[in-house]
Amino acid sequence: MNKLLGYRQRIRQFYAKWEPWIEPALKGLTMLFIILVINTHVGYSQNLQSWNAVLLTVLVAALLPWKGLTFISAVWLLINTFAMSWEVAFVTAALILICAVAQYIFLPGFSLAAVLIPVAFCFKIPYMVPLILGLVGGTLTFIPASAGVLMYYFLLGVEKNADVFMRTTGSASGALERFPQIISILQDNDVMLISIIAFAAATVIVSVIRRISTDYSMYIAVAVGAVVNVMIFLVGGFTSDANIAYAEVFLGSVISLLIAFAAAFWLVAADYAHAEYLQYEDEGYIYYVRAVPKIKIAKKAVKIHDVSPQDTEEDENRDIEEALKALDAIDEEERKKESR
C-alpha cells in the first residue's frame, strides 16, 4: 500500500508540474477517440473522413475547455448525419437539443459524459462511466448517463438502417414516411430501456453511498453500484424479450469496477484508522463532525556528504593512530605482567 501511495503521489506531483502540457494532450486524445467512433459508425461525410480535418479538429479541441469537446462532437455528428439524410440530421438535432436543455436546467456541467458513453460502449466498458459519475457528481448525474445511452442506441439504429434512410425521394410525402421510421429506432427497444435504468440506478446509488460517513464508503459505493448494474441487466433480460449478452455485461462490469476502484484511489486516499470525531457549536447549531485525514507520504531526507582527497587522508591517518594506540596498550599490559 505504501508503494501504491508513493506512486500516486509522484504521479499527482508530475501532473501538477506539467499540467499546462498534459491537459491539452488529454483533450486532444479524447477528441480523437470521439471522432474515430463517429466516423466509424456514422461517417457519411467524405470531407470529415480526411485526416487533415481530423487533426485540425483535434488541435482546436486541445485548446478549448472540456465543455468545448461536447459542442464539437455534436457538430461533427450532425454534419455526418446530414450527409446521410436531412431527416436523420433533424431527429439527431432534436435529441441533442432535448438532452442539452435537460442538462442545462437540472445539472450544468458533466455534458461530456453523454459523449463518452458511446465511446465506452465501443470499448465494451460503458459501465465505468456511471460508476465514476457517481463518485465525482451528485444524484442528478444520471441525466448525462441516460442521455449517453439514448444517443448510443439511436446511432446504433441509424447505422443498421443506413441503407433505408439514404434512399431519398425528394418529396414531402417521402420525408413524412421516413420520420416515423427514424423515430421507431427508439421504440420497443428493451435493451436501451434496461441500459438507461441500469446506468441511472448505478449513478444514483454510487452518489448516495459514497456520502455515508463510514470507512471506505467510496469503494463500497462503487462495488454496490456495479452489482446493481449487473442485477438490473439480469432481471431485465429474464423478464423481457431483450437480447442481452450476459457474458459481455459481466466481464465489462468487472473491468469497469477495477477502473472505478482506481479512480476512487486517485481521488481520495484516506487514513480511516486515525479518524477523529469533533464537536463545536455556534449560536444556532451544535455540530458533530467526523474528520478523516488524507494519507500523505513524507519525503525521505537525503543527506549528501562530499568526500574530498583531504578527508580521505585524514580518515586514513586517524585509523593508523587508533591502531598505534591499541598496540601501545597491549605493550603496556605485557610490561605490567613481566614486572609482577
Order of alpha helices (4+ residues) and beta strands (2+ residues): alpha-alpha-alpha-alpha-alpha-alpha-alpha-alpha-alpha-alpha-alpha-alpha-alpha-beta-beta-alpha
